[in-house]
Amino acid sequence: MEDFNRDGIDSANFSANFTSTNDETEIFASNDSIVSNFSPFYPPQAAWVAATFAIVFIIVGVIGNLGTIWALLENKKLRGNATTWFVLSLCFSDFLFCTINLPLTASRYIHQAWIFDDLLCQIFPFFFYANFGASLLNITLIAINR
């Protein structure tokens, strides 16, 4: 049985040729049909809009999460509640996202390239997906606890 992907291309026997023209890359299958036409960069306007939103999210996220952490820790009545600790964990996870992942993402949009060390490039997905998993787990635990 042949293994076909969603485009109907035999992925086990697939070979591709990459050609670059006018800052766009075309991928040709072995039968010379175009499989995908993509540009490795975002349009400048879209990149600046995305970077601007990332910076706004950094500012709002850091202030909002620190404020929530402070408010929950200051209120002695809430400290005994299990939901409070789940929300604190979620706030800490979101705070780390706003201080680690979003600045790197904003930089990538601004510079249209990865300007940091190769090691950071390799561990960035770990931070991103570990943070995503922690947030999802926290939200799930909050929902179960309610």
N, C-alpha and C positions, 0 to 999 in steps of 0.2 A: 504494500500500500504506500503510495507516494504521500509525502508531507507537503501540503500546500498551505501558504499563509492566506490572509484575508484577501489579497489581491489576485489570488489564483496562480501565484508564481511558485514553482517547485523549489522550495527553500533548500532542499538537500543538494540540488544540482545547479544552484543559482550562482552565476558569476556576474560581476558588475564592472563596468568601466566608468571612471569618473573623468569628466571633462569640465574645465572651467572657462567660462566666457562672460565678460562684462560683470564681474563680481557675483555671478550666480554659478551654481554647480548643478550639473545635470547628471543623473545616474541612469545609465543605459543597461538594460538587461542584455543577456547574450543574444537575443534576437533583435537588438537595437531599438526596441520600443522604450520610450521614456517612462521610467518607473516613478520618478519624483523630480521635481524642479524646486530647489529651495535655495535661499540665500543664507549664508552663515551669520549674517548680521541683521539686526532689526532696523527698520527705517528710523532715521534720526529723530523725527518728531515723536514716534511711538516710544523710543528709548528714553527720551527726556521726560515724557509724561510718566512712564513707568518708574523712572528714577525719582521723580518728584513725589509720586505717591508713596514709594518706598521710604523716602525721607520723612514724609508726613506720618506714615505709620510707625516709624522708629520713634519720633518725638511723642506722638500720642500714646503709643504702646508702653514706652518706658515710664512716662508720667502716670498713665492710668494704672499700670500694674504695680508700680511702687506705691501709689496712693492706696490701692486696694490692699496690698500686703500690710502697709502701715495701719490702715483702718481696722483690719481684721485682727491684727496682733494687739492693738491698743484696747479693743473691746474685750474685757475679761469675761463677759457673759457669753460671747460667741466661741471662746477658745475651747470649751468643753464639747462643742458640737462636732461630730465627725464630718459633716458637710463642709464646715469651715476649713478643715485641714485639706480636703480635696480641692476646694477653691484656692487655697493658698498654694498647693502644688501646681494647679493649673496656671495661676498667676506667675509663679516662678518659671514654669516652662515657657510661657508666653514672653516673659521678660528676657529669658535667654535667647529666644527666637529674635526678639527685637534688637538685642545687642550683638548677636553673633551672625545670624543668617541674613537679616535684612541689610546691614551695611555692606556685606560682601555682594549681595545681589544688586544693590544700588550701584556699587562700583562697577560691576559687570555691565550694567546698562549704560552707565556714563562713558566708560572707556571702550565699550564694544569688544572687550577682550578680558581675559583673566590676567590681572597684573600682579598677582600674588605668587608665592612660592608653590612649587609642584606638590609639596606635601600638604599644604592647605587645600589645594585643588582636590586632592584625593580624600581628605577627611571632611570636606564640606558636605558631601552627600550623607555621611554618617550623622553629622549634626542636624541636618535638615530632616532626615527620616526618623532619627531617634526622637527629635523634638516633636515631630508630627505624631509619632506613636504615643509619646507621653501625654500629649494633649488629648488625643483620642481616648486613651485609657482613663484619664482623669474625668473627661466628660461622661464616659460610660459609667464610671464609679459613682459620679454625682447623680446620674439618672437612676441607677440601681438603688442608691441610698435613699432617694426621695420616696 
